[in-house]
Structures are given as C-alpha cells and as structure tokens.
Amino acid sequence: MSAQDAPITPAVEADLAIVKRGCEELLVESEFVRKLARSHATGQPLRIKLGLDPTAPDIHLGHTVVLNKMRQLQDLGHQVIFLIGDFTSTIGDPSGRNTTRPPLTPEQVKTNAQTYCDQANLILDQSKTEVLYNSTWLDQLGSRGLIQLASRYTVARMMERDDFTKRFASNTPISVHEFLYPLLQGYDSVQLKADLELGGTDQKFNLLVGRELQKEYGQEPQCILTMPLLVGLDGVEKMSKSKNNYIGVTESPDSMFGKLMSISDTLMWSYFELLSFRSLAEIQAFKDAIAGGENPRNIKVALAQEIVARFHSQRDAEEALQRFESRFKHGEIPEDMPEVNLTGAPMGIISVLREAGLASSGSEAQRNITQGGVRIDGTRIEDRGLELAAGTYVVQIGKRRFARVTLS
C-alpha cells in the first residue's frame, strides 16, 4: 500500500500526538503522518533509528531524553534500532565543536559501548530492541565504496553546516575526515532503511544528510525527529558532567532523589515533559492541582519517585523519600532556604560562602571550614581550597545557616 493511500484515522492522530510530545522538530511532519497511517493500515511497524557514539562510559538523564522517545515509539509497536556507532566514534563527531574531535581507540569504544547498552536497557524494552553496530557494514565499505559514497554529496552542501562555516571563516583547521562523519552516519540510514531517525537538536545536519542519501540510493527518505537538550540542575545550561549540573543514571537513589527535588518549580515541568512516562492528561492534572493551591513540592516528589523507581526500584524510591523527609523533620536541612545565584564558576568555597552571605568575611569562612562547620549537600568540607563547578548546591554553616546556591 502506498503511504499516500492510507487513511488518517483518529488512532493515527493519537499516535502522532505521542510522537510529537516534547519534540523540537518533526521533519517532514506530513510525510511522517503518511508513514504512520500506512503502518496502521498494513500492520507493518516503522523502522526507528537512534545512533549513539559511545564517547563516554556513562550516561546521565540528559542522554535519556531521546531514549525515552524511543521507548514511547516501541510501546506504539514500532521496531526500534539502537545503533552503536563503533566505527563512526573512531572518527569523532564534529557537531557543535570548534576543533577537531580526537578519535577513540577500539578498546575505549568497546568498553563504552557495553556500558551504553547496559544503561539504555534500563529504559528500552530489551526484548524488543535491535542492537546493531555500524562497523558491520562500514568496515566492508572499502576505499572504492567510500569514494562512491562521497560522490553523492557536494562540498557546498557540507559547508552549509554551521560549525564548519564558522571554523572556515575563522581559519580554524577542518580535517578532511570530518566531512566523512555525516556521510557515514547518513549511510547508516541507507543500510537500515530507516523510516524515522531520532537525535538531539545538535544532530539535525547529520540527520538531514541521511535523508538525502536515502533519496540518492532510491529509498523513501526517512523523517527526522529532534529532541531538545535537557536543562541541567542549575536551570541555565544543558545537562553536562563538565558543568556538574547532571544526574547520572547510576547514581544512588538518595542522590538522584535529592537532586531532582532541588530543581526549580518552573524547570520541573520540562522534566515532566521530557523524562516522565506519565500521560499529558496526568501532567495537566498536576498543573491544575497547583493552580488550586497544591504545594509544588508534592508534585516534585511524584517526579523524583518515578525517576528513581525507573533506574532502581519502587522500594528504593519509597525509601529515598522517607530518608529525604526524615532529614527535614529532624532539622538537618530546612525545606525553605534563601536562593542565591552566583556567576563565575568554578568558584572557590571561601568566595561562595562570602558571596552567599553565609560568612561575613573570608577569614570567618576559613575558620568555619577548619572547625568542620561547613557542609555541601550534607557532606562536611575540609578543603579550604575546594572549587565548586557550575551547578546547584545546598551550602550550610553550622546548624542554622543555609542557602541553595546556583553557580553559573
């Protein structure tokens, strides 16, 4: 059946709403609706591709935004393909970078890939996930095949990429092999005959290359769904380990729960939209409850418990809540405290204490550290030279002076 012939039913429209939830862009939406309608009419699932290069050994909640979308598509009955870029990661993705990215060794790729798969399985239905490695076909491409592939895309089109344009204009070197990365990622889509490819907003150019290459190879072009980058705990920058504003998927239940409770009431809704598996109707009910006088903290507890239960267990989530509330009840950490925003991260702990108004001078701050009276997120600080990276921290002096400090 042609995609043009399939009827757009209410069931198709309902699935489309789920697919579009929280997404940044769906290109081209009209084409995807037709693909979705054909899938409904024929019972043939769509082939959904997500490619990830295992460039680091661990993932955080920011990485899970696209994985959550994959799970939603999986639950709608489509075939999801978790593609490990073990070949492309040895090149290095230049997306968003102003310098050449150093390639990984095969040993690093193998180790990171195993960790990625293990952690992705915390979200995806492992029994319904096809895990593939792009070295399977890219190793076989050979010099002749690579030249033929390169002939299907122009330098002019490649230079439309924003980061390449900026680097060229500033005389920053661009290595020839970096042009190969989007071509090879696009060729993955040709090999997989993908109907839809997912990625972050920073991957849009690469995803479009895949769409164009499929046309070159006589295939129906894939549609593209990009997801926004999750804002970190500081409420300003994207979630990143380097900015220390992240929540790792392997963190302890208490750490994960506490960090989620530290986000602002406004940021909470973005986390619900991008991380929660609750329906939009449930989330709207939460918003209505707050408008009717419900304490936002109670809604945030529901979010924190859901996330902790996903990566640990429901029992862990309940016990984390009990321990969290116990700390407040015993006066260890007050529920309400001053909110302080500071710029200039990383910042020394002495300056943080002084700028946050917790110490009147540097010498008082040093004295409190020496006497063991300073805690960061409940942990006693003994190093007077400690520097805090960007992020949000509960900073405490003694038993009564607290501030929630956000460094940027």
C-alpha positions in Angstrom: 0.0 0.0 0.0 1.3 3.5 -0.9 1.7 5.9 2.0 -0.5 8.3 0.1 -3.4 5.8 0.1 -3.6 5.1 3.8 -6.4 6.8 5.7 -5.5 9.3 8.6 -7.6 7.8 11.4 -8.1 9.0 14.9 -5.8 6.3 16.1 -3.1 7.7 13.8 -3.6 11.2 15.1 -3.4 9.9 18.7 -0.1 8.2 18.0 1.2 11.3 16.3 0.5 13.3 19.5 2.6 10.9 21.5 5.4 11.0 19.0 5.4 14.8 19.0 5.3 15.2 22.8 8.3 17.3 23.9 10.0 17.2 20.5 11.8 20.2 19.0 11.1 19.4 15.3 9.4 16.7 13.2 10.6 16.8 9.6 8.7 16.4 7.4 5.6 16.0 9.5 3.2 15.4 6.6 5.4 12.6 5.3 5.6 11.0 8.7 1.8 11.1 9.2 1.6 9.2 5.9 4.2 6.7 7.0 2.3 6.3 10.3 -1.0 5.8 8.5 0.4 3.1 6.3 1.8 1.3 9.3 -1.6 1.3 10.9 -3.3 0.1 7.7 -0.8 -2.7 6.9 0.3 -3.7 10.4 4.0 -3.2 9.3 5.9 -1.4 12.0 8.1 1.6 11.2 11.9 1.3 11.5 13.1 3.8 14.0 16.8 4.5 14.2 18.8 6.1 17.1 22.5 6.2 16.6 24.8 6.9 19.5 28.6 7.1 19.5 30.0 5.6 22.8 32.2 8.6 23.5 31.9 8.3 27.3 31.5 5.4 29.7 28.3 6.7 31.4 25.1 8.5 30.5 23.0 11.0 32.5 19.4 12.0 32.4 20.1 14.4 29.5 21.1 11.4 27.3 17.9 9.6 28.2 15.6 12.2 26.5 15.9 10.5 23.1 15.9 7.0 24.7 12.5 7.9 26.4 11.2 8.8 23.0 12.4 5.5 21.6 10.6 3.7 24.4 7.4 5.6 23.5 7.7 4.5 19.9 8.5 1.0 21.0 5.3 0.9 23.1 3.4 2.0 19.9 4.5 -1.2 18.3 7.4 0.1 16.1 10.8 -1.5 15.5 13.5 0.4 17.3 17.1 0.1 16.3 19.7 1.1 18.9 22.7 1.7 16.6 26.1 1.8 18.3 28.5 3.9 16.3 31.6 1.8 17.0 33.0 2.7 13.5 32.0 6.4 13.5 33.2 7.0 17.0 36.7 6.2 15.8 36.4 9.3 13.5 34.8 11.7 16.0 31.6 13.6 15.5 32.5 17.3 14.9 28.9 18.5 15.7 29.0 21.7 17.7 32.7 21.8 18.0 35.3 24.4 17.0 38.2 22.0 17.0 38.8 18.5 15.6 37.5 15.9 18.0 40.1 13.3 18.9 39.0 9.8 17.9 38.6 6.9 20.4 40.6 3.7 20.4 38.8 0.5 19.6 39.3 -0.6 23.2 37.7 2.6 24.5 34.8 2.1 22.1 34.2 -1.5 23.1 34.2 -0.7 26.8 31.9 2.4 26.5 29.5 0.5 24.1 28.9 -2.2 26.6 28.1 0.4 29.3 25.8 2.3 27.0 23.9 -0.8 26.2 23.5 -1.8 29.8 22.3 1.6 30.8 20.0 2.0 27.7 18.3 -1.3 28.7 17.1 0.5 31.9 14.8 2.4 29.6 14.2 0.4 26.5 12.3 -2.9 26.3 15.4 -5.1 25.7 13.3 -7.9 24.2 12.0 -5.6 21.5 15.2 -3.7 20.8 17.5 -4.4 17.9 21.1 -3.5 18.8 23.4 -3.1 15.8 27.0 -1.9 15.3 27.7 0.2 12.2 31.2 -1.3 11.8 29.2 -4.3 10.4 28.8 -2.5 7.0 31.2 0.4 7.3 34.2 -1.9 7.7 33.1 -3.6 4.5 32.6 -0.4 2.5 36.3 -0.2 1.5 38.1 2.6 -0.4 36.1 2.2 -3.6 32.8 2.3 -1.7 33.8 5.3 0.3 34.7 7.2 -2.9 31.4 6.3 -4.4 29.6 7.4 -1.3 31.5 10.7 -1.2 30.5 11.4 -4.8 26.8 11.6 -3.8 27.2 14.8 -1.6 28.8 18.1 -2.5 31.4 20.2 -0.6 29.0 23.2 -0.9 26.3 21.3 0.9 28.7 20.1 3.5 29.8 23.7 4.1 26.2 24.7 4.9 26.8 23.1 8.3 27.1 25.9 10.8 30.2 24.7 12.7 32.1 24.0 9.5 31.2 27.5 8.2 32.4 29.2 11.4 35.6 27.3 11.5 36.4 28.0 7.9 35.7 31.7 8.4 38.0 31.9 11.4 40.8 29.9 9.7 40.3 27.1 12.2 41.5 23.8 10.6 38.9 21.3 9.3 40.3 17.9 8.6 39.0 16.1 5.5 38.0 13.1 7.6 35.4 15.2 9.5 33.5 15.6 6.2 33.2 11.8 6.2 31.4 11.6 9.5 27.9 12.9 8.4 28.2 10.9 5.2 28.8 7.7 7.1 26.1 8.4 9.6 23.8 9.1 6.7 24.9 5.8 5.1 23.8 4.0 8.2 20.2 5.1 7.4 20.6 3.7 3.9 21.7 0.3 5.3 18.9 0.2 7.9 16.2 1.6 5.5 15.1 3.8 8.4 11.7 5.4 8.4 12.5 7.8 11.2 15.7 8.9 12.8 16.0 10.5 16.3 18.6 12.8 17.6 19.3 15.9 19.6 18.9 19.3 18.1 22.7 19.4 17.6 22.4 16.4 15.2 20.0 18.0 12.7 22.5 18.4 9.9 23.7 14.8 10.2 20.1 13.5 10.1 19.3 15.5 7.0 22.3 14.1 5.2 20.9 10.6 5.9 17.6 11.7 4.4 19.3 13.0 1.2 21.5 9.9 0.8 18.4 7.6 1.0 17.0 9.6 -1.9 20.3 9.1 -3.8 20.0 5.3 -3.2 16.4 5.2 -4.4 14.9 4.8 -1.0 11.9 6.5 0.6 13.6 9.2 2.7 13.5 9.0 6.5 11.7 11.6 8.6 13.6 13.3 11.4 12.6 13.9 15.0 14.9 16.1 17.1 14.6 16.4 20.8 15.6 19.4 22.9 18.6 19.3 25.2 17.7 18.8 28.8 18.5 21.8 31.1 20.7 20.9 34.0 20.1 21.4 37.7 21.4 25.0 37.5 18.3 25.8 35.4 20.6 27.6 32.8 23.0 25.3 30.9 22.3 22.0 29.2 22.8 19.0 31.5 26.5 18.1 31.4 29.1 16.3 33.5 31.6 19.0 32.8 29.2 21.6 34.3 28.4 19.5 37.3 24.7 20.0 36.8 23.8 16.5 35.9 22.0 13.4 37.4 23.7 10.2 36.4 21.5 7.2 35.7 23.7 5.0 38.0 23.7 7.5 41.0 22.4 6.2 44.3 18.6 6.6 45.0 19.2 9.2 47.6 21.5 11.3 45.4 19.1 11.1 42.4 16.1 11.9 44.6 17.7 14.8 46.3 19.0 16.4 43.1 15.5 16.1 41.5 14.0 17.8 44.5 16.5 20.6 44.1 15.2 21.8 40.7 13.1 24.8 40.5 9.3 24.6 40.3 9.4 26.0 36.8 12.0 23.6 35.5 10.0 20.7 36.9 7.5 20.9 34.1 10.3 20.5 31.4 11.5 17.4 33.3 7.9 16.0 33.4 7.6 16.5 29.6 10.9 15.1 28.6 11.6 12.5 31.3 8.3 11.3 32.7 6.2 8.5 31.2 3.0 9.9 32.7 0.4 11.0 30.2 -0.1 14.6 29.2 -3.5 14.4 30.9 -1.9 13.4 34.2 0.7 16.2 33.9 -2.1 18.7 33.2 -3.9 17.5 36.3 -0.8 18.2 38.4 -0.7 21.8 37.0 -4.4 22.2 37.8 -3.8 21.0 41.3 -1.0 23.5 41.9 -3.2 26.3 40.5 -5.8 25.1 43.0 -3.4 25.5 45.9 -1.4 22.2 46.0 2.2 22.6 47.2 4.5 22.2 44.1 6.9 20.2 46.3 4.3 17.3 46.5 4.2 17.2 42.7 8.0 17.2 42.5 8.1 14.2 44.9 6.0 12.3 42.3 8.5 13.1 39.6 11.5 12.2 41.8 9.9 8.9 42.8 9.1 8.0 39.2 12.7 8.6 38.0 14.3 6.8 41.0 12.0 3.8 40.5 12.9 3.6 36.8 16.6 3.3 37.4 16.4 1.4 40.8 13.1 0.1 42.1 9.9 1.3 43.6 11.1 0.3 47.1 14.2 2.3 46.6 12.1 5.3 45.6 9.9 5.0 48.6 12.9 4.6 51.0 14.6 7.6 49.4 11.5 9.7 50.0 11.4 8.6 53.7 15.1 9.4 54.2 14.7 12.8 52.4 11.7 13.7 54.6 13.4 12.5 57.7 16.3 14.9 57.2 13.8 17.8 57.1 11.8 16.6 60.1 14.9 16.4 62.2 16.0 19.8 61.1 19.1 18.6 59.2 18.1 20.5 56.1 15.3 23.2 56.1 12.7 22.9 53.4 12.8 26.7 52.8 16.1 28.5 52.4 17.5 31.5 50.6 18.1 31.1 46.9 21.4 32.6 45.7 22.6 32.9 42.1 26.3 33.4 41.6 28.3 33.8 38.4 32.0 33.0 37.8 32.1 29.2 38.1 34.3 27.5 39.1 34.4 29.4 42.3 36.4 28.8 45.5 34.4 27.7 48.6 35.6 30.7 50.5 34.2 33.1 47.9 31.0 31.1 47.7 30.4 31.3 51.5 31.1 35.0 51.5 29.1 35.9 48.3 26.1 33.8 49.5 26.0 35.8 52.8 26.8 32.8 54.9 30.1 34.3 56.2 30.9 37.9 56.7 34.5 37.6 55.6 37.0 35.2 54.1 38.6 34.6 57.5 35.3 33.6 59.0 34.7 31.3 56.2 38.1 29.7 56.6 37.6 29.3 60.4 34.2 27.5 59.9 35.8 25.1 57.4 38.7 24.4 59.8 36.2 23.7 62.6 34.2 21.3 60.5 31.1 23.5 60.3 30.7 23.7 56.6 28.7 21.2 54.5 27.9 21.0 50.8 24.8 18.9 50.1 25.1 17.4 53.6 28.8 16.4 53.2 31.4 18.1 55.6 34.0 20.1 53.7 37.6 20.2 55.0 39.5 21.6 52.0 39.7 25.3 52.1 40.9 25.4 48.5 37.9 23.5 47.2 36.4 24.9 44.0 32.8 24.4 43.0 31.9 23.9 39.3 28.7 25.2 37.8 25.6 23.6 39.4 23.2 23.9 42.3 24.3 23.1 45.9 22.8 23.3 49.4 25.5 25.1 51.3 25.4 25.1 55.1 27.4 26.6 58.0 26.6 25.2 61.4 23.0 24.1 62.2 21.1 27.2 61.2 22.7 29.0 58.2 21.7 27.5 54.8 21.5 28.7 51.2 20.7 27.0 47.9 23.5 28.3 45.7 23.3 28.1 41.9 26.7 28.7 40.3 26.9 29.5 36.6 
